[in-house]
Amino acid sequence: MTFSTKMAAGLGGLALAAMAGSGIASAAPGDAVILNSTCTYPQVIAAAQAQDPVATAALQKDPAANGFLQGLVASPPGSPERQQKINFVRSFPQAAQFNGLIMSVATSCNNY
C-alpha cells in the first residue's frame, strides 16, 4: 500500500465522523451519525479545522483523502452508497487513530 493510499485511508477515518447527525444503529459505533448526516463539505472542513488544523490541512492537500471525503459527503444520507464508503474506511486499521478527533468533529459540524 502506497503512502498516499495509507494517508487517504487514515484521513478517510477523519472524514467518517466529521459528518455528524442523528440516525439508526449500524455496523460500528458512530456509523449511524455518519450514515445519516446532513453536514456539508464546508461544515465538515470548518469543524475539522477548528479541532485540528494540521490534520485538516493534510487532508485537504491529499487528493485521494480529500476526494474520498467529498464523495462521502456528496452521497445521500442513509444510502447504501454511503454505507459502502463507511465500510471501506472501517476496513483500514489506520483510521482508528483519528477516533478522538472524529468524535469531536462529529458533535460539532452542524454548528458550522
N, C-alpha and C positions, 0 to 999 in steps of 0.2 A: 504494500500500500504506500503510495507516494505521500510526501509531507503535505501536499495540498489536499489530498483526499482525507488524511488524518485530521488536518485542521478543519476541513469542511464538516467532517463528522462531529468533531468536538464542539465547534461553534454552532453546528446544527442543533446540538443539545441546548445551547443558549437560545436558539430560535424557538425551540419547542415550547418552553414555558414562558417565553417572552409574550406569548399570546394568551392572555387570561380572559376569563369569562366565567360562566356557570354552565354546568352540564351534568351529564349522567356518568356513572362509573364506567370505566373501560380497563384496558389491559394493565396499566401501571398507574401508581399514584400520580395525580396531576394531569393525566391524559385527558380526562373529561373536560377540564377547563380549557385545554388547548384545542381539543376537538371542536368545541362549541363556541370558541371565542369569536368576538366580532371586532377585536382590535385591528387597526390598520397597520400597514408597514411603518408609516411615520410615528404612530403611537408606540409601536414596539421599539423602534430605534431610540425615540426620546426617553422611554423608560429605561432601556439598557444603558444609554449614555449617562443618565443620572446615577445609575448604580455602579457602572464600571466603564469609564471612558476608554481605557486601554483595550479591554476585550471587545468593546463595540467598534473601535477603530480597526482592530484586526479583522473583525467580521466584515466590515464594510469594504476593506481592501482586498479580501479574498473573494474572487469571482464565484467560486464554487459554493462557498458558505453563504454569501450574500444572495446568490441566485436561489439556493435552496430555501432560505428564509422568505424571499419574495414569493416563491412558488407555494410555500406553506400558507402564508398569509392570504394569497390570492385564491387558494382552494376554498370551496364553500364550507362554511361551518357545518359540522355534523356529517360531512360527506365521507364515503368510502375512500375517496382520493386523499383527503386529509388524514384519515386513519392510516392509510398506507405510508404516507410520509412520516407520520409519528412512529410507526413500527420500524421504518427504515433507520431512523436516527437511534431509536432504542436498541438496535442491534449492535451499536458501537459502544463498547465499554468506556471509551474516552469521553463520551457525553456526560457520564456520571459526575465528573469533576466540576461541572457547571450547575449542579443541583441547587446550591445555595443562591447563586445569582439568579437562576431561573425562577425560583420561587419568589424572590424579591421583585423581579420584573413582572411576574405573573400577577402579583397582587396590586400592581400599580399602573399597568399600561393603559387601562381605561381612563385614567386621570389625565392623560396627555392628549 
